[in-house]
Amino acid sequence: MAKAAEEAAAKAAQEAKAAQQSALPKKVKSEKGIVVEGLSNCLVKFSKCCTPVPGDEIVGFITRGYGVSVHRADCPNAAPERRAGQEGRWLKVSWGKDTNESYPTTIDVMSKDRMGLILDISTALSSTNTFVSGLNSRSTEDGFAVIRLEIRVRDGAQMKAIMNKLNQISGVLQVTRPAG
């Protein structure tokens, strides 16, 4: 009789645990290496304002008709004040294990303008095996160069290595990832 009571208690505990687990949002595999909690098989797109890459802290926003837009957590478009009144449209998202081969992103370089600067930047990018899809450079009247690089990276570690390499170039003052 005591054994039957123990088995019934164990079964009740298992059922309670299963009910609790089903009440929690499930992490479901989505696409493009992103896991969207509570949703399965949904369209995922990376926001162009902050271009997140694996390793970045990210959040998801349910768009109207375009699936879930993924932003870096530090993106001004995902700031807490912008979320007010739209709480139900913001989701927890995370990077999955099988991320894409590479992700497009942007780096801005601010430097003192000089001969050979673009060559030095190209050499740094080449040494880090970085695919460059675009480069825009302009000189300012006060002797500075503003360079925007559109690149493809595997993850945050490669991004950090690229940014460190660019920061080592003579005359480079700042290397940033634009957001917003």
C-alpha positions as CSV (number, residue, x, y, z in Angstrom):
1,M,0.0,0.0,0.0
2,A,2.9,2.4,0.9
3,K,4.5,1.5,-2.4
4,A,1.4,2.4,-4.4
5,A,1.2,5.7,-2.6
6,E,4.8,6.5,-3.4
7,E,4.2,5.6,-7.1
8,A,1.1,7.8,-7.2
9,A,3.0,10.7,-5.7
10,A,5.9,10.2,-8.1
11,K,3.5,10.1,-11.1
12,A,1.7,13.3,-9.8
13,A,5.1,15.0,-9.5
14,Q,6.0,14.0,-13.1
15,E,2.7,15.3,-14.4
16,A,3.1,18.6,-12.5
17,K,6.6,19.0,-13.9
18,A,5.4,18.3,-17.5
19,A,2.6,20.8,-17.1
20,Q,5.0,23.5,-15.8
21,Q,7.4,22.8,-18.7
22,S,4.6,23.1,-21.3
23,A,3.6,26.5,-19.8
24,L,7.1,27.9,-20.4
25,P,7.8,29.2,-23.9
26,K,9.7,26.6,-26.0
27,K,12.8,27.5,-27.8
28,V,12.0,26.5,-31.4
29,K,14.4,26.5,-34.3
30,S,13.7,29.1,-36.8
31,E,15.8,30.1,-39.8
32,K,19.1,31.9,-40.5
33,G,20.7,30.6,-37.3
34,I,18.2,32.4,-35.0
35,V,16.1,30.7,-32.3
36,V,12.8,32.5,-31.7
37,E,11.2,31.6,-28.4
38,G,7.6,30.4,-28.7
39,L,7.5,30.5,-32.5
40,S,8.3,27.9,-35.0
41,N,9.0,28.2,-38.7
42,C,8.7,32.0,-38.8
43,L,10.3,34.4,-41.3
44,V,13.5,36.0,-39.8
45,K,15.3,39.1,-41.2
46,F,18.2,41.0,-39.9
47,S,17.7,44.7,-39.4
48,K,19.8,46.9,-41.6
49,C,20.1,49.6,-39.0
50,C,22.4,47.6,-36.7
51,T,23.4,44.5,-38.7
52,P,23.7,41.9,-35.9
53,V,26.3,39.1,-36.2
54,P,26.6,35.9,-34.1
55,G,27.9,36.8,-30.6
56,D,25.9,40.0,-30.4
57,E,23.2,40.3,-27.8
58,I,20.0,40.4,-29.9
59,V,16.2,41.0,-29.6
60,G,13.4,40.3,-32.0
61,F,10.5,42.5,-33.1
62,I,7.4,41.1,-34.8
63,T,6.9,43.2,-37.9
64,R,3.6,43.6,-39.8
65,G,3.9,41.2,-42.7
66,Y,7.7,40.7,-42.7
67,G,8.2,38.2,-39.8
68,V,10.6,38.8,-37.0
69,S,13.2,41.5,-37.4
70,V,16.4,40.9,-35.4
71,H,18.2,43.9,-33.8
72,R,21.3,44.2,-31.7
73,A,20.3,44.8,-28.1
74,D,22.3,48.1,-28.2
75,C,20.4,49.4,-31.3
76,P,18.6,52.7,-30.8
77,N,15.6,51.2,-32.6
78,A,15.4,48.5,-29.9
79,A,15.9,50.9,-27.0
80,P,13.5,50.4,-24.0
81,E,11.8,53.8,-24.7
82,R,11.0,52.7,-28.2
83,R,9.4,49.5,-26.9
84,A,6.8,51.3,-24.8
85,G,3.3,50.5,-25.9
86,Q,4.6,47.6,-28.1
87,E,5.5,45.0,-25.4
88,G,3.7,42.2,-27.1
89,R,5.7,42.6,-30.3
90,W,9.2,42.2,-28.7
91,L,10.5,38.6,-28.4
92,K,13.4,36.9,-26.9
93,V,15.6,35.6,-29.7
94,S,19.1,33.9,-29.6
95,W,21.7,32.6,-31.9
96,G,21.3,28.9,-32.7
97,K,24.1,26.4,-33.1
98,D,24.0,26.3,-36.9
99,T,24.5,29.9,-37.9
100,N,25.0,30.9,-41.5
101,E,28.5,30.9,-43.1
102,S,28.7,34.7,-43.0
103,Y,26.6,37.7,-42.2
104,P,26.7,41.2,-43.7
105,T,27.6,44.1,-41.4
106,T,29.1,47.6,-41.5
107,I,32.1,49.2,-39.9
108,D,32.9,52.9,-39.8
109,V,36.5,54.1,-39.6
110,M,37.4,57.6,-38.7
111,S,41.0,58.5,-39.4
112,K,43.4,61.3,-40.2
113,D,43.5,61.5,-44.0
114,R,46.8,60.5,-45.6
115,M,48.2,58.8,-48.7
116,G,48.0,55.0,-48.6
117,L,45.2,54.9,-46.0
118,I,42.9,52.8,-48.2
119,L,45.8,50.5,-49.1
120,D,46.5,49.9,-45.3
121,I,42.8,49.3,-44.7
122,S,42.7,46.8,-47.6
123,T,45.8,45.0,-46.3
124,A,44.3,44.7,-42.8
125,L,41.0,43.3,-44.2
126,S,42.9,40.9,-46.4
127,S,45.0,39.6,-43.5
128,T,41.9,38.8,-41.6
129,N,40.3,37.0,-44.6
130,T,37.4,39.5,-44.7
131,F,35.1,39.6,-47.7
132,V,34.4,43.3,-48.6
133,S,31.2,43.9,-50.4
134,G,31.5,47.7,-50.3
135,L,33.8,50.6,-49.4
136,N,32.9,54.3,-49.3
137,S,35.5,56.9,-48.4
138,R,35.3,60.6,-48.2
139,S,37.7,63.3,-47.0
140,T,36.5,66.1,-44.7
141,E,37.7,69.7,-45.0
142,D,39.5,69.5,-41.7
143,G,41.8,66.7,-42.9
144,F,40.0,63.6,-41.7
145,A,38.8,60.5,-43.6
146,V,35.5,58.9,-43.0
147,I,35.3,55.3,-44.4
148,R,32.4,53.0,-44.3
149,L,33.1,49.3,-44.9
150,E,30.4,46.8,-45.8
151,I,31.8,43.4,-45.0
152,R,30.7,39.8,-44.3
153,V,31.8,38.1,-41.1
154,R,31.3,34.6,-39.5
155,D,30.8,35.8,-35.9
156,G,31.6,38.4,-33.3
157,A,35.1,37.0,-32.7
158,Q,36.0,37.7,-36.4
159,M,34.4,41.1,-36.1
160,K,36.5,41.9,-33.0
161,A,39.7,40.8,-34.7
162,I,38.9,43.0,-37.7
163,M,38.2,46.0,-35.6
164,N,41.4,45.5,-33.6
165,K,43.4,45.2,-36.8
166,L,41.9,48.4,-38.2
167,N,42.6,50.2,-34.9
168,Q,46.3,49.4,-35.3
169,I,46.6,51.3,-38.5
170,S,48.5,54.6,-38.3
171,G,46.2,57.6,-38.0
172,V,43.0,55.6,-37.2
173,L,41.2,57.4,-34.5
174,Q,38.0,55.3,-34.1
175,V,36.5,52.1,-35.5
176,T,32.8,51.6,-34.7
177,R,29.8,49.6,-35.7
178,P,26.9,51.9,-36.6
179,A,23.5,51.3,-35.1
180,G,20.3,53.0,-35.8
